[in-house]
Amino acid sequence: MIKPDTIDKIFDAARIEEVVGDFVTLKKRGVNMLGLCPFHNEKTPSFTVSPAKGIFKCFGCGKGGNAVNFIMEHEHFSYPEALKYLANKYSIEVEEEKPTVEQQEAMDEKESLFNLTAFAQKHFEETLHNTEEGKAIGMSYFKERGFTTETIKKFGLGYSLNTWDDFTMKALKHGYKKDLLEKSSLVRTKDHETYDAFRARVTFPIHNLSGRVLGFGARILTQDKKKPKYINTAESEIYHKSKVLYGLYFAKSAIVKEDNCYLTEGYTDVISLHQAGIENVIASSGTSLTIEQIKLIRRYTTNITLLFDGDPAGIKAAFRGIDMILEEGMNVRIVLFPDGEDPDSYARNYRPAEVKEFIGKNAHDFITFKTNLLLEETQNDPIKKAALIKEIALSISQIPEPIARTLYVQKSSDMLEIDEKLLMAEINKQRKERFRKKASDTSSREERRWEPEETEIITGKQLEKGIHIDNQEKELIRLLLLYNDQEITFTAEDENGQMKEFSYRIDEYIVDEIVDDEITFDNTICQKIFDEFARSRNENQWLSVQHFFHHQEPAISSLAIDLTSSQYLLSDQWENKHRIYVKKEEDDTKKIVTEVLYALKLKKLEKKIHENKELLQGEKDDEKIFVHLENLRQLESIKTLIAKELSRIVTQ
């Protein structure tokens, strides 16, 4: 664990503009800096860096954070990895402390699972290289597939002994608990007996984007036909197969460099192509391609080439996934290997130069490939051809770029020997139907609610129109974060009946009002932020907004940055040049804070009144009915007072 003092040094040294500037070209724009967002494709810059606040915020995709968050997101690092990256950048010595037994037990399940899978990978790898069975069976299998020792070590391949509990006993001996072993699915229990899940199998570690092991694929080497050829790690806190692509950790740099990603089906396809010098290759590990996996690829390239082994049934089964790729605006090409060959066998049977040449010559755009494949099956049957036209139109309709759609219409209409207008009409029909369905789904889920602009002040009148209470809570927290150290003054009678001015810090005022009225936040992150302000108030300590920007809980730092970031900043130079003064929020914080505070109180009261009315409807006990009625009377009375005060604040 990295010592807190070291973490503080890293945050103090890191300059957001320098960290982001290593990856994004930034230009000065007033007090901030602007550039193209590295997290989504955009032509007009909406990615803003604030050196003064030490944060970044994209107003296009919504991502925001501090220097550590940026490195975590951009490089796909864990929190400790990002801290070490920045420590190295700013020449800070990282001091770590060994966790105590209590701290080790308190580590969250994710980190424990990561530690266990790393331990398992090392164990299987050592078994492969250092045991007689591992060398005779596991290593022999890999060598038969043509894998070199260097390749085997690069991918961390391993072997699990053909014994009941070799790994289980090693893991228990090293302090891993039985329940954690079972959660990882590395170990299973049957009839109260625990055994190794991957015994007598070679193992293929599955890595996340920063190189940590998430789980394993394991291939059986015995001739037992009752057992599946491959088994994989089950879903866990760290492994979600729909969000993982095998080999992406090793391929991501090559994908960016080549601006193309080769997608295969299996582990050995990836490894053999890597060994042949084609490193921009990944695998879906035998699962249907998911939207999460497609978006993962899109981070690195918009060009994807699918490598198929020539089985028509398998190719057709993949068509739906390919349509999903097209819908994401990606360019899809297909390579079909000769009968009896797949990427793995072809890479083993031919020289690397021949493999590259074959893929280059045989890559066809998906629409052309699909049209040719289905045309062969129509055999001039009008009914089949009509179905084919609808199928091709479906794929083209997924393409979001109008120019690309038009070009594919021209090409496909020639191949299908139909009028372009007919094909375009079918495409437009399908697009309209899809948009109509999406709109219907959205409206049926929930009514569209008004959302305030980043810089808009929420007034009491607007709040009384029924805006979701979550927005009000966030607005109060936003004011607390931005103006906590500002003072506001109230005039009231002192103990002698004399009118006197009393000054409060805004954080004191808000905390005291919320605590006195026993108000809690429905939004759990807002509640956490408020609780920290309340604790600091009790201890006579003051928290700055930077404390929350650099918070170790990502949800807190993310919300703090979102709430305090504004896309639109008025330049002081503009005001001086045009001699026009525009009133700013900070010029009237007392009115704004009290207005939002009273509006929130009013909304909370309305919620309590509604809850009491519901209780009253189902109550049959006369005594309890009287209690509910009395509660309602008191609540309605308080509501009237607050509503009057809110109206006075808004109109003053």
C-alpha positions as CSV (number, residue, x, y, z in Angstrom):
1,M,0.0,0.0,0.0
2,I,1.3,3.5,-0.9
3,K,1.7,5.7,2.2
4,P,-0.8,8.6,2.5
5,D,2.1,11.1,2.7
6,T,3.4,9.9,-0.6
7,I,-0.1,10.1,-2.2
8,D,-0.3,13.7,-1.0
9,K,3.1,14.5,-2.5
10,I,2.0,13.1,-5.9
11,F,-1.2,15.1,-5.9
12,D,0.7,18.3,-4.9
13,A,3.3,17.7,-7.7
14,A,1.0,16.7,-10.5
15,R,0.0,19.5,-12.9
16,I,-3.2,18.5,-14.8
17,E,-2.1,20.5,-17.9
18,E,1.2,18.7,-18.0
19,V,-0.3,15.2,-17.4
20,V,-3.0,15.7,-20.0
21,G,-0.6,17.5,-22.3
22,D,1.4,14.3,-22.7
23,F,-1.5,12.8,-24.6
24,V,-3.7,15.7,-25.8
25,T,-2.8,18.9,-27.7
26,L,-4.1,21.7,-25.6
27,K,-4.7,25.3,-26.5
28,K,-5.1,28.2,-24.2
29,R,-8.8,29.4,-23.9
30,G,-9.1,32.1,-21.2
31,V,-8.2,30.7,-17.8
32,N,-8.6,27.1,-19.1
33,M,-7.2,25.0,-21.9
34,L,-9.1,23.2,-24.6
35,G,-8.4,20.1,-26.8
36,L,-10.0,17.2,-28.6
37,C,-11.3,14.6,-26.2
38,P,-9.2,11.4,-26.1
39,F,-12.1,9.3,-24.9
40,H,-14.5,9.8,-27.8
41,N,-14.4,10.9,-31.4
42,E,-15.1,14.6,-31.9
43,K,-14.3,17.3,-34.4
44,T,-15.1,20.3,-32.3
45,P,-13.0,20.5,-29.0
46,S,-15.1,20.1,-25.9
47,F,-12.4,18.7,-23.6
48,T,-11.5,21.3,-21.0
49,V,-8.6,21.4,-18.6
50,S,-8.6,23.7,-15.7
51,P,-5.1,24.3,-14.3
52,A,-6.5,26.4,-11.4
53,K,-8.8,23.6,-10.2
54,G,-6.5,20.8,-11.3
55,I,-9.2,18.9,-13.2
56,F,-10.4,18.0,-16.7
57,K,-13.9,17.8,-18.0
58,C,-15.3,16.8,-21.4
59,F,-18.6,18.4,-22.1
60,G,-19.1,16.0,-25.0
61,C,-18.9,12.5,-23.4
62,G,-19.1,13.7,-19.8
63,K,-15.9,12.2,-18.5
64,G,-14.0,14.3,-15.9
65,G,-11.5,14.0,-13.1
66,N,-8.1,14.9,-11.7
67,A,-4.6,13.9,-12.9
68,V,-4.9,10.4,-11.4
69,N,-8.3,9.8,-12.9
70,F,-7.1,10.9,-16.3
71,I,-4.2,8.4,-16.2
72,M,-6.5,5.6,-14.9
73,E,-9.0,6.3,-17.7
74,H,-6.5,6.9,-20.6
75,E,-4.0,4.2,-19.8
76,H,-6.5,1.8,-18.2
77,F,-4.5,1.7,-15.0
78,S,-5.6,0.8,-11.5
79,Y,-5.5,3.6,-8.8
80,P,-2.1,2.4,-7.4
81,E,-0.7,2.0,-11.0
82,A,-1.7,5.6,-11.9
83,L,-0.2,7.0,-8.7
84,K,3.1,5.2,-9.5
85,Y,3.0,6.5,-13.1
86,L,2.7,10.1,-11.8
87,A,5.3,9.5,-9.1
88,N,7.8,8.4,-11.8
89,K,6.9,11.4,-14.0
90,Y,7.6,13.8,-11.2
91,S,10.6,11.9,-9.7
92,I,8.8,11.1,-6.4
93,E,10.0,8.1,-4.4
94,V,7.1,5.8,-3.7
95,E,7.0,4.7,-0.1
96,E,4.9,1.7,0.5
97,E,3.8,0.1,3.8
98,K,3.0,-3.6,4.3
99,P,-0.7,-3.9,5.2
100,T,-1.5,-5.3,8.6
101,V,-3.6,-8.4,9.0
102,E,-6.7,-6.2,9.7
103,Q,-6.0,-4.1,6.6
104,Q,-5.5,-7.3,4.5
105,E,-8.8,-8.7,5.7
106,A,-10.5,-5.3,4.9
107,M,-9.3,-5.2,1.3
108,D,-12.2,-5.4,-1.0
109,E,-13.2,-8.5,-2.8
110,K,-12.0,-7.2,-6.2
111,E,-8.4,-6.7,-5.0
112,S,-8.4,-10.1,-3.2
113,L,-9.6,-11.8,-6.4
114,F,-6.9,-10.0,-8.4
115,N,-4.3,-11.2,-6.0
116,L,-5.6,-14.7,-6.2
117,T,-5.7,-14.8,-10.0
118,A,-2.1,-13.5,-10.1
119,F,-1.0,-16.2,-7.7
120,A,-2.8,-18.8,-9.8
121,Q,-1.2,-17.6,-13.0
122,K,2.3,-17.8,-11.5
123,H,1.5,-21.3,-10.0
124,F,0.3,-22.7,-13.4
125,E,3.2,-21.2,-15.2
126,E,5.7,-22.7,-12.8
127,T,4.0,-26.0,-13.0
128,L,4.3,-25.9,-16.8
129,H,8.0,-25.1,-16.8
130,N,9.3,-26.9,-13.6
131,T,7.4,-30.2,-13.2
132,E,7.8,-33.4,-15.1
133,E,4.1,-33.7,-15.9
134,G,4.0,-30.0,-16.9
135,K,6.9,-30.4,-19.3
136,A,5.8,-33.8,-20.7
137,I,2.2,-32.9,-21.3
138,G,1.5,-29.2,-21.2
139,M,4.8,-28.0,-22.8
140,S,4.6,-30.8,-25.4
141,Y,1.2,-29.6,-26.4
142,F,2.3,-26.0,-26.8
143,K,5.4,-27.0,-28.7
144,E,3.3,-29.2,-31.1
145,R,1.3,-26.0,-31.9
146,G,4.5,-24.3,-32.8
147,F,4.7,-21.9,-29.9
148,T,8.2,-20.8,-29.0
149,T,9.4,-20.6,-25.3
150,E,9.4,-16.8,-25.7
151,T,5.8,-16.8,-26.9
152,I,4.7,-19.1,-24.1
153,K,6.3,-16.8,-21.5
154,K,4.9,-13.7,-23.1
155,F,1.3,-14.9,-22.8
156,G,1.9,-16.5,-19.4
157,L,0.6,-19.9,-20.5
158,G,0.5,-22.6,-17.9
159,Y,-0.6,-26.1,-16.9
160,S,-2.7,-27.5,-14.0
161,L,-1.6,-31.0,-12.8
162,N,-3.8,-34.0,-13.2
163,T,-4.3,-34.3,-9.4
164,W,-7.4,-33.6,-7.3
165,D,-6.3,-30.5,-5.4
166,D,-2.7,-29.4,-6.2
167,F,-3.6,-25.8,-6.7
168,T,-6.2,-25.7,-3.9
169,M,-3.7,-26.9,-1.3
170,K,-1.0,-24.4,-2.5
171,A,-3.5,-21.5,-2.3
172,L,-4.8,-22.5,1.2
173,K,-1.2,-22.8,2.4
174,H,-0.5,-19.2,1.2
175,G,-3.5,-17.8,3.2
176,Y,-6.3,-17.7,0.6
177,K,-9.7,-18.5,2.1
178,K,-11.8,-21.3,0.8
179,D,-14.8,-19.1,0.0
180,L,-12.6,-16.8,-2.1
181,L,-11.2,-19.8,-4.0
182,E,-14.7,-20.8,-4.8
183,K,-15.8,-17.3,-5.9
184,S,-12.9,-17.2,-8.3
185,S,-14.1,-20.5,-9.8
186,L,-10.5,-21.8,-9.8
187,V,-11.7,-24.3,-7.2
188,R,-15.0,-26.2,-7.0
189,T,-16.8,-28.2,-4.3
190,K,-18.8,-31.3,-4.8
191,D,-20.1,-33.6,-2.2
192,H,-18.3,-31.5,0.4
193,E,-15.0,-32.1,-1.3
194,T,-12.9,-29.3,-2.8
195,Y,-11.0,-29.8,-6.1
196,D,-9.1,-27.9,-8.8
197,A,-11.4,-26.7,-11.6
198,F,-8.6,-26.8,-14.3
199,R,-6.8,-30.0,-13.5
200,A,-5.2,-31.8,-16.4
201,R,-5.6,-28.7,-18.6
202,V,-3.3,-26.1,-20.1
203,T,-4.2,-22.5,-19.0
204,F,-4.5,-19.3,-21.0
205,P,-4.5,-16.2,-18.7
206,I,-7.0,-13.5,-19.6
207,H,-5.7,-10.0,-18.9
208,N,-7.4,-6.7,-18.4
209,L,-6.1,-3.6,-20.2
210,S,-3.4,-2.9,-17.6
211,G,-2.1,-6.5,-17.7
212,R,-3.7,-7.9,-14.5
213,V,-5.1,-11.4,-14.7
214,L,-8.9,-11.5,-14.6
215,G,-9.4,-15.2,-15.1
216,F,-8.4,-18.2,-17.4
217,G,-9.4,-20.3,-20.3
218,A,-8.4,-23.9,-19.9
219,R,-8.1,-26.7,-22.6
220,I,-8.3,-30.3,-21.7
221,L,-5.5,-32.6,-23.0
222,T,-7.0,-36.0,-22.2
223,Q,-9.4,-37.9,-24.6
224,D,-12.3,-37.8,-22.2
225,K,-15.2,-36.9,-24.5
226,K,-17.6,-36.4,-21.6
227,K,-15.7,-33.3,-20.5
228,P,-15.8,-30.0,-22.5
229,K,-12.8,-29.2,-24.6
230,Y,-12.5,-25.7,-23.1
231,I,-13.8,-24.3,-19.8
232,N,-13.5,-20.7,-18.7
233,T,-13.5,-18.7,-15.4
234,A,-17.0,-18.0,-14.3
235,E,-18.3,-14.5,-14.0
236,S,-17.0,-12.7,-10.9
237,E,-16.4,-9.3,-9.4
238,I,-13.4,-8.9,-11.7
239,Y,-14.3,-11.0,-14.7
240,H,-17.2,-10.1,-17.0
241,K,-16.8,-12.0,-20.3
242,S,-19.0,-9.6,-22.2
243,K,-16.6,-6.7,-21.4
244,V,-13.3,-8.6,-22.0
245,L,-11.4,-9.4,-25.2
246,Y,-8.6,-11.9,-25.1
247,G,-5.2,-10.5,-26.1
248,L,-6.2,-6.8,-26.1
249,Y,-3.5,-6.0,-23.4
250,F,-0.8,-7.3,-25.8
251,A,-2.5,-5.9,-29.0
252,K,-3.6,-2.3,-28.1
253,S,-0.4,-0.5,-29.1
254,A,-0.2,-2.4,-32.4
255,I,-3.9,-1.7,-33.1
256,V,-3.3,2.0,-32.6
257,K,-0.2,1.9,-34.8
258,E,-1.8,-0.1,-37.6
259,D,-5.2,1.6,-37.2
260,N,-6.8,-1.8,-37.6
261,C,-7.9,-4.6,-35.3
262,Y,-8.0,-8.3,-36.4
263,L,-10.7,-10.2,-34.5
264,T,-10.6,-14.0,-34.3
265,E,-12.4,-16.7,-32.2
266,G,-9.8,-18.5,-30.1
267,Y,-6.8,-18.1,-27.8
268,T,-4.5,-20.0,-30.1
269,D,-5.5,-17.9,-33.1
270,V,-4.3,-14.8,-31.3
271,I,-1.1,-16.4,-30.1
272,S,-0.1,-17.9,-33.5
273,L,-0.7,-14.7,-35.3
274,H,1.3,-12.8,-32.7
275,Q,4.2,-15.1,-33.3
276,A,3.8,-14.6,-37.0
277,G,4.4,-10.9,-36.5
278,I,0.7,-9.8,-36.6
279,E,0.2,-8.3,-33.2
280,N,-2.9,-6.2,-33.7
281,V,-5.1,-9.3,-33.1
282,I,-7.6,-10.2,-30.4
283,A,-10.3,-12.9,-29.8
284,S,-13.8,-12.9,-28.5
285,S,-13.0,-16.3,-26.8
286,G,-15.9,-18.1,-28.5
287,T,-18.6,-15.8,-27.2
288,S,-20.9,-13.7,-29.4
289,L,-19.6,-10.2,-29.8
290,T,-21.2,-7.7,-27.4
291,I,-21.7,-4.0,-27.6
292,E,-19.3,-3.5,-24.7
293,Q,-16.5,-5.4,-26.6
294,I,-17.2,-3.3,-29.7
295,K,-16.9,-0.1,-27.8
296,L,-13.7,-1.3,-26.2
297,I,-12.2,-1.9,-29.7
298,R,-13.4,1.5,-30.8
299,R,-11.2,3.2,-28.2
300,Y,-8.2,2.2,-30.3
301,T,-9.5,2.1,-34.0
302,T,-12.6,2.4,-36.1
303,N,-11.3,-0.3,-38.5
304,I,-11.9,-4.0,-37.7
305,T,-11.1,-7.1,-39.8
306,L,-12.8,-10.4,-38.9
307,L,-10.9,-13.6,-39.6
308,F,-13.1,-16.6,-40.3
309,D,-12.3,-20.2,-40.8
310,G,-14.6,-20.8,-43.8
311,D,-17.6,-22.3,-42.1
312,P,-20.7,-20.6,-43.7
313,A,-22.9,-21.4,-40.7
314,G,-20.4,-19.8,-38.3
315,I,-20.2,-16.7,-40.5
316,K,-23.9,-16.3,-40.8
317,A,-24.2,-16.6,-37.0
318,A,-21.8,-13.7,-36.7
319,F,-23.9,-11.4,-39.0
320,R,-25.9,-9.9,-36.1
321,G,-22.7,-9.0,-34.2
322,I,-21.3,-7.4,-37.4
323,D,-24.4,-5.2,-37.8
324,M,-23.7,-4.0,-34.2
325,I,-20.2,-3.1,-35.3
326,L,-21.5,-1.1,-38.2
327,E,-24.0,0.7,-36.0
328,E,-21.0,2.0,-33.9
329,G,-19.7,3.7,-37.1
330,M,-16.8,1.2,-37.6
331,N,-15.5,-0.1,-40.9
332,V,-15.8,-3.9,-41.1
333,R,-13.8,-6.2,-43.4
334,I,-13.9,-10.0,-43.7
335,V,-11.1,-12.5,-44.4
336,L,-12.2,-16.0,-45.2
337,F,-9.5,-18.7,-44.8
338,P,-9.3,-21.7,-47.2
339,D,-11.3,-24.9,-46.3
340,G,-9.7,-26.8,-43.5
341,E,-7.7,-23.8,-42.3
342,D,-8.2,-21.3,-39.5
343,P,-6.0,-18.3,-38.4
344,D,-4.1,-20.6,-36.1
345,S,-3.3,-23.4,-38.6
346,Y,-2.6,-20.9,-41.4
347,A,-0.1,-19.1,-39.3
348,R,1.6,-22.4,-38.4
349,N,1.6,-23.8,-42.0
350,Y,2.9,-20.7,-43.8
351,R,5.7,-18.2,-43.3
352,P,4.8,-14.9,-41.6
353,A,5.2,-12.9,-44.9
354,E,2.8,-15.3,-46.6
355,V,0.2,-14.9,-43.8
356,K,0.3,-11.1,-44.0
357,E,0.1,-11.3,-47.8
358,F,-2.9,-13.6,-47.7
359,I,-4.8,-11.4,-45.2
360,G,-4.0,-8.3,-47.2
361,K,-5.2,-9.7,-50.5
362,N,-8.4,-11.4,-49.1
363,A,-9.9,-8.7,-46.9
364,H,-13.2,-7.6,-48.3
365,D,-15.7,-5.0,-47.0
366,F,-18.5,-6.7,-45.1
367,I,-21.4,-5.5,-47.2
368,T,-19.8,-6.8,-50.4
369,F,-18.8,-10.0,-48.7
370,K,-22.3,-10.6,-47.3
371,T,-24.0,-9.8,-50.6
372,N,-21.8,-12.2,-52.5
373,L,-22.3,-15.0,-49.9
374,L,-26.1,-14.7,-49.8
375,L,-26.4,-14.3,-53.6
376,E,-24.9,-17.7,-54.0
377,E,-27.8,-19.2,-52.1
378,T,-30.7,-17.4,-53.9
379,Q,-30.2,-19.4,-57.1
380,N,-32.4,-16.8,-58.9
381,D,-35.3,-17.5,-56.6
382,P,-37.4,-14.2,-56.4
383,I,-38.6,-14.9,-52.9
384,K,-35.1,-15.6,-51.6
385,K,-33.7,-12.6,-53.5
386,A,-36.3,-10.3,-51.9
387,A,-35.3,-11.6,-48.4
388,L,-31.7,-11.0,-49.4
389,I,-32.4,-7.4,-50.4
390,K,-34.0,-6.8,-47.0
391,E,-31.0,-8.5,-45.2
392,I,-28.5,-6.3,-47.1
393,A,-30.7,-3.2,-46.4
394,L,-30.7,-4.1,-42.7
395,S,-26.9,-4.0,-42.6
396,I,-26.5,-0.8,-44.6
397,S,-29.1,0.9,-42.4
398,Q,-26.9,0.4,-39.4
399,I,-24.2,2.6,-40.8
400,P,-24.5,6.1,-39.2
401,E,-22.5,8.0,-41.8
402,P,-24.7,9.1,-44.7
403,I,-21.9,9.2,-47.3
404,A,-20.8,5.7,-46.5
405,R,-24.4,4.5,-46.7
406,T,-24.8,6.1,-50.2
407,L,-21.6,4.4,-51.5
408,Y,-22.7,1.0,-50.2
409,V,-26.1,1.5,-51.8
410,Q,-24.5,2.2,-55.2
411,K,-22.3,-0.8,-54.9
412,S,-24.9,-3.2,-53.6
413,S,-27.6,-2.2,-56.1
414,D,-25.2,-3.1,-58.9
415,M,-24.4,-6.5,-57.4
416,L,-28.1,-7.2,-56.7
417,E,-29.2,-5.8,-60.0
418,I,-31.9,-3.6,-58.5
419,D,-32.6,0.2,-58.7
420,E,-30.8,2.3,-56.1
421,K,-34.0,4.1,-55.2
422,L,-35.6,0.8,-54.3
423,L,-32.7,-0.2,-52.0
424,M,-32.5,3.2,-50.4
425,A,-36.3,3.2,-49.8
426,E,-36.0,-0.1,-47.9
427,I,-33.0,1.2,-45.9
428,N,-34.9,4.4,-44.9
429,K,-37.9,2.3,-43.9
430,Q,-35.7,0.2,-41.6
431,R,-34.0,3.2,-40.1
432,K,-37.3,5.0,-39.4
433,E,-38.7,1.9,-37.8
434,R,-35.6,1.5,-35.6
435,F,-35.7,5.2,-34.5
436,R,-39.4,4.9,-33.8
437,K,-38.8,1.9,-31.6
438,K,-36.0,3.6,-29.7
439,A,-38.1,6.7,-29.1
440,S,-41.0,4.5,-27.9
441,D,-38.8,2.6,-25.6
442,T,-37.3,5.8,-24.1
443,S,-40.7,7.4,-23.5
444,S,-42.2,4.3,-22.0
445,R,-39.3,4.0,-19.5
446,E,-39.8,7.4,-18.0
447,E,-41.2,10.8,-18.8
448,R,-38.5,13.2,-20.0
449,R,-37.5,15.6,-17.2
450,W,-36.1,19.1,-17.4
451,E,-32.4,19.2,-16.6
452,P,-30.6,22.4,-15.7
453,E,-27.8,23.7,-17.8
454,E,-24.3,23.6,-16.3
455,T,-24.3,27.4,-15.5
456,E,-28.0,27.8,-14.9
457,I,-29.2,28.8,-11.4
458,I,-32.2,26.8,-10.2
459,T,-34.9,29.1,-8.8
460,G,-37.5,28.2,-6.2
461,K,-40.3,28.6,-8.7
462,Q,-38.7,26.0,-11.0
463,L,-38.1,23.7,-8.1
464,E,-41.8,23.9,-7.1
465,K,-42.7,22.6,-10.6
466,G,-41.8,19.1,-9.6
467,I,-38.1,18.8,-10.8
468,H,-36.6,15.5,-9.4
469,I,-35.3,15.9,-5.9
470,D,-31.9,14.6,-7.0
471,N,-31.3,17.8,-8.9
472,Q,-32.0,19.9,-5.8
473,E,-29.7,17.9,-3.6
474,K,-26.9,18.1,-6.2
475,E,-27.5,21.9,-6.5
476,L,-27.1,22.4,-2.8
477,I,-23.9,20.3,-2.8
478,R,-22.6,22.3,-5.8
479,L,-23.0,25.5,-3.9
480,L,-21.4,24.0,-0.8
481,L,-18.4,22.9,-2.9
482,L,-18.0,26.2,-4.7
483,Y,-18.7,28.8,-2.1
484,N,-18.1,27.0,1.3
485,D,-15.6,29.6,2.6
486,Q,-17.6,32.7,1.6
487,E,-19.4,34.6,4.3
488,I,-23.0,35.7,4.2
489,T,-24.7,38.1,6.6
490,F,-28.1,38.0,8.2
491,T,-29.9,40.6,10.4
492,A,-31.7,39.3,13.4
493,E,-32.5,40.1,17.0
494,D,-29.9,39.4,19.7
495,E,-30.7,38.2,23.2
496,N,-31.4,41.8,24.2
497,G,-33.9,42.3,21.4
498,Q,-31.6,44.5,19.4
499,M,-31.3,44.1,15.7
500,K,-27.8,42.9,14.9
501,E,-25.8,41.4,11.9
502,F,-24.6,37.9,12.2
503,S,-22.0,36.4,9.7
504,Y,-21.7,32.8,8.8
505,R,-19.5,30.8,6.4
506,I,-21.7,29.2,3.8
507,D,-20.6,25.7,4.8
508,E,-21.5,26.5,8.5
509,Y,-24.9,27.9,7.5
510,I,-25.8,24.9,5.2
511,V,-24.6,22.2,7.6
512,D,-26.4,23.7,10.6
513,E,-29.6,24.1,8.7
514,I,-29.6,20.6,7.3
515,V,-28.6,19.0,10.6
516,D,-31.1,21.0,12.7
517,D,-33.9,19.9,10.4
518,E,-32.7,16.3,10.4
519,I,-32.6,16.3,6.6
520,T,-30.9,13.4,4.8
521,F,-30.0,13.2,1.1
522,D,-31.6,10.5,-1.1
523,N,-28.4,10.6,-3.3
524,T,-25.9,8.6,-1.4
525,I,-22.8,10.4,-2.9
526,C,-24.3,13.8,-2.0
527,Q,-24.8,12.4,1.6
528,K,-21.2,11.3,1.8
529,I,-20.0,14.7,0.7
530,F,-22.3,16.5,3.1
531,D,-21.2,14.2,6.0
532,E,-17.5,15.2,5.4
533,F,-18.5,18.8,5.6
534,A,-20.5,18.1,8.8
535,R,-17.5,16.3,10.4
536,S,-15.1,19.1,9.5
537,R,-17.7,21.7,10.9
538,N,-17.7,19.8,14.3
539,E,-13.9,19.6,14.4
540,N,-13.5,23.3,13.4
541,Q,-11.7,22.3,10.2
542,W,-12.4,23.5,6.8
543,L,-12.5,21.5,3.5
544,S,-11.7,23.0,0.2
545,V,-13.1,21.8,-3.1
546,Q,-9.7,20.4,-4.0
547,H,-10.2,17.9,-1.2
548,F,-13.1,16.4,-3.1
549,F,-11.4,16.7,-6.5
550,H,-8.6,14.5,-5.2
551,H,-10.8,12.2,-3.1
552,Q,-9.8,8.5,-3.1
553,E,-13.4,7.4,-3.6
554,P,-13.9,7.8,-7.4
555,A,-17.7,8.4,-7.1
556,I,-17.1,11.4,-4.9
557,S,-14.4,13.0,-7.0
558,S,-16.4,12.4,-10.1
559,L,-19.5,14.1,-8.7
560,A,-17.6,17.0,-7.3
561,I,-15.9,17.7,-10.7
562,D,-19.2,17.3,-12.6
563,L,-21.1,19.7,-10.3
564,T,-18.4,22.4,-10.3
565,S,-17.4,22.3,-14.0
566,S,-18.9,24.8,-16.3
567,Q,-18.6,24.8,-20.1
568,Y,-19.2,28.5,-20.4
569,L,-17.0,31.0,-18.7
570,L,-17.3,34.8,-19.3
571,S,-14.0,36.5,-19.9
572,D,-13.0,39.5,-17.7
573,Q,-11.3,40.9,-20.8
574,W,-14.6,40.8,-22.7
575,E,-16.3,42.7,-19.9
576,N,-13.6,45.3,-19.8
577,K,-13.5,45.7,-23.6
578,H,-17.3,46.2,-24.0
579,R,-17.8,48.0,-20.6
580,I,-20.7,45.7,-19.8
581,Y,-21.0,44.0,-16.4
582,V,-22.9,40.8,-16.3
583,K,-24.0,39.7,-12.8
584,K,-22.4,36.5,-11.8
585,E,-23.6,33.8,-9.4
586,E,-20.9,34.6,-6.8
587,D,-22.2,38.1,-6.6
588,D,-25.5,37.0,-5.0
589,T,-24.6,33.8,-3.1
590,K,-26.7,34.6,-0.1
591,K,-30.0,34.7,-2.1
592,I,-29.0,31.7,-4.2
593,V,-28.0,29.5,-1.2
594,T,-31.1,30.4,0.9
595,E,-33.4,29.9,-2.1
596,V,-32.0,26.5,-3.0
597,L,-31.9,25.4,0.7
598,Y,-35.5,26.4,1.3
599,A,-36.6,24.8,-1.9
600,L,-35.0,21.5,-0.8
601,K,-36.6,21.8,2.6
602,L,-40.0,22.3,0.9
603,K,-39.5,19.3,-1.4
604,K,-38.5,17.1,1.6
605,L,-41.6,18.2,3.5
606,E,-43.8,17.4,0.5
607,K,-42.2,13.9,0.4
608,K,-43.0,13.4,4.2
609,I,-46.6,14.6,3.7
610,H,-47.0,12.2,0.8
611,E,-45.6,9.3,3.0
612,N,-47.9,10.2,5.9
613,K,-51.0,10.3,3.6
614,E,-50.1,6.8,2.3
615,L,-49.8,5.5,5.9
616,L,-53.1,7.1,6.7
617,Q,-54.9,5.4,3.9
618,G,-54.1,2.0,5.0
619,E,-54.5,2.6,8.8
620,K,-57.5,1.2,10.7
621,D,-56.4,1.9,14.3
622,D,-58.2,5.1,15.5
623,E,-55.3,6.1,17.8
624,K,-52.7,5.8,15.0
625,I,-55.0,7.6,12.6
626,F,-55.1,10.5,15.0
627,V,-51.3,10.5,15.2
628,H,-51.0,10.6,11.4
629,L,-53.5,13.4,11.2
630,E,-51.6,15.4,13.8
631,N,-48.3,14.8,11.9
632,L,-50.0,16.0,8.7
633,R,-51.3,19.1,10.3
634,Q,-47.8,20.0,11.7
635,L,-46.1,19.2,8.4
636,E,-48.6,21.3,6.4
637,S,-48.1,24.2,8.8
638,I,-44.4,24.1,8.4
639,K,-44.8,23.7,4.6
640,T,-46.8,26.9,4.5
641,L,-44.2,28.8,6.4
642,I,-41.3,27.6,4.2
643,A,-43.3,28.2,1.0
644,K,-43.9,31.9,2.2
645,E,-40.2,32.3,3.0
646,L,-39.2,30.8,-0.3
647,S,-41.6,33.1,-2.2
648,R,-40.1,36.1,-0.4
649,I,-36.5,35.1,-1.2
650,V,-37.3,34.5,-4.9
651,T,-39.1,37.9,-5.4
652,Q,-36.9,40.1,-3.2
